[in-house]
Structures are given as C-alpha cells and as structure tokens.
Amino acid sequence: MDSSPAAGCPQPEAERLRRENRQLRQALASHATVDQAIGVLTVLGRIAPQDGFTVLREVSQHTNTKLTQVAEHVLKHAQGVPPPDELAKELQQALTRHRAQYRTGPHRA
C-alpha cells in the first residue's frame, strides 16, 4: 500500500502537488543562494546590506542573466573562481555605484 501524501489523490491532483513541491524546494534553494551572495557583496564589496540585492538585480538585468545565476557566480568568485568577463565588469560597476552611495548617502552614521 502506498503511504505517500499523494496516494489518496486523483492523478492530476497528485501531479500538481508534486510539481508545486518541486517548485517550492527550488525557490527555497534559490533564496538561500541569493541571501548568501548578498552577504558576500556586503562584506567584500563594502556596500550597505540593503544594496546587495539591488546590485544582484542590476547585474542580472544588464547582463540578461538570471538573478540566481548571478548569485551563484558571486559565491564562486568568493571562493576564487573568476566570473565571466561581462558579468565581472557589470558587477564592478554596480559595486562602485553603490559603494559611492554608501559613503555619501543616508546609510552613513
């Protein structure tokens, strides 16, 4: 006898629940990756924590790369793996912009 949560569900409903479960697991993993990358950018990029996500988003948009992929490259870069040239250039530009804002903007104590 099948004791899985979807055992008593009709087939279409069981498949929908499996698909939703996969999507939620993927979203949770992506969220953790993005959060870790924000931490790396905050420490190594010397920017305000609230600017970390903005930097990831800007680089993602300017390079037409998924945000989670940008985050993965940031994490690999923190471990010594250079990011692709275009991404590295955009990342440096975004960090420079936000670092300047952090020094002169309202974040400064």
C-alpha positions as CSV (number, residue, x, y, z in Angstrom):
1,M,0.0,0.0,0.0
2,D,1.3,3.4,-0.9
3,S,1.5,5.8,2.1
4,S,2.8,8.8,0.2
5,P,0.8,12.1,0.8
6,A,-0.4,11.9,-2.8
7,A,-1.6,8.3,-2.5
8,G,-5.2,9.1,-2.0
9,C,-5.3,12.0,-4.5
10,P,-6.6,11.7,-8.1
11,Q,-3.7,11.5,-10.6
12,P,-3.9,15.1,-11.9
13,E,-4.0,16.5,-8.3
14,A,-1.1,14.3,-7.2
15,E,1.0,15.5,-10.2
16,R,0.1,19.1,-9.4
17,L,1.2,18.7,-5.8
18,R,4.5,17.1,-6.9
19,R,5.1,19.9,-9.3
20,E,4.3,22.5,-6.6
21,N,6.6,20.7,-4.1
22,R,9.5,20.8,-6.6
23,Q,8.9,24.5,-7.3
24,L,8.9,25.3,-3.6
25,R,12.1,23.4,-3.0
26,Q,13.8,25.1,-5.9
27,A,12.6,28.5,-4.7
28,L,13.9,27.8,-1.2
29,A,17.3,26.8,-2.6
30,S,17.4,29.9,-4.8
31,H,16.5,32.2,-1.9
32,A,19.4,30.8,0.2
33,T,21.8,31.3,-2.7
34,V,20.7,34.9,-3.2
35,D,20.9,35.6,0.6
36,Q,24.5,34.2,0.7
37,A,25.5,36.3,-2.3
38,I,24.1,39.4,-0.7
39,G,26.3,38.7,2.4
40,V,29.3,38.3,0.2
41,L,28.6,41.5,-1.6
42,T,28.1,43.3,1.7
43,V,31.4,42.2,3.1
44,L,33.7,42.0,0.1
45,G,32.0,44.8,-1.9
46,R,31.8,47.1,1.1
47,I,28.3,48.1,0.4
48,A,25.2,48.5,2.7
49,P,23.4,45.3,3.2
50,Q,20.2,46.7,1.7
51,D,22.1,47.4,-1.5
52,G,23.2,43.8,-2.0
53,F,20.0,42.7,-3.7
54,T,19.9,45.8,-5.8
55,V,23.4,45.1,-7.1
56,L,22.4,41.5,-8.0
57,R,19.3,42.7,-9.7
58,E,21.2,45.4,-11.7
59,V,23.8,42.9,-12.8
60,S,21.2,40.4,-13.8
61,Q,19.3,42.9,-15.9
62,H,22.4,44.4,-17.6
63,T,23.8,41.0,-18.5
64,N,20.5,39.3,-19.2
65,T,21.4,36.6,-16.7
66,K,19.0,35.0,-14.2
67,L,19.4,36.5,-10.8
68,T,20.1,33.2,-9.2
69,Q,22.9,32.5,-11.7
70,V,24.5,35.9,-10.9
71,A,24.3,35.0,-7.2
72,E,26.0,31.6,-7.9
73,H,28.8,33.4,-9.8
74,V,29.3,35.8,-6.8
75,L,29.6,32.8,-4.4
76,K,32.0,31.0,-6.7
77,H,34.0,34.3,-7.1
78,A,34.3,34.5,-3.3
79,Q,35.9,31.0,-3.5
80,G,38.4,32.1,-6.1
81,V,36.6,31.3,-9.4
82,P,36.6,34.3,-11.7
83,P,33.1,35.2,-13.1
84,P,32.6,35.6,-16.8
85,D,34.1,38.9,-18.1
86,E,30.8,40.7,-18.9
87,L,29.4,39.8,-15.5
88,A,32.6,40.8,-13.7
89,K,32.5,44.2,-15.5
90,E,28.9,44.9,-14.6
91,L,29.4,43.7,-11.0
92,Q,32.3,46.0,-10.6
93,Q,30.4,49.0,-12.0
94,A,27.3,48.3,-9.8
95,L,29.5,47.9,-6.7
96,T,31.3,51.1,-7.5
97,R,28.0,53.0,-7.8
98,H,26.6,51.6,-4.6
99,R,29.9,52.0,-2.7
100,A,29.9,55.7,-3.5
101,Q,26.3,56.0,-2.4
102,Y,27.1,54.2,0.8
103,R,29.9,56.6,1.6
104,T,27.9,59.7,0.8
105,G,24.3,58.7,1.3
106,P,22.0,58.4,4.2
107,H,23.4,55.0,5.3
108,R,26.5,56.7,6.8
109,A,26.4,57.2,10.5
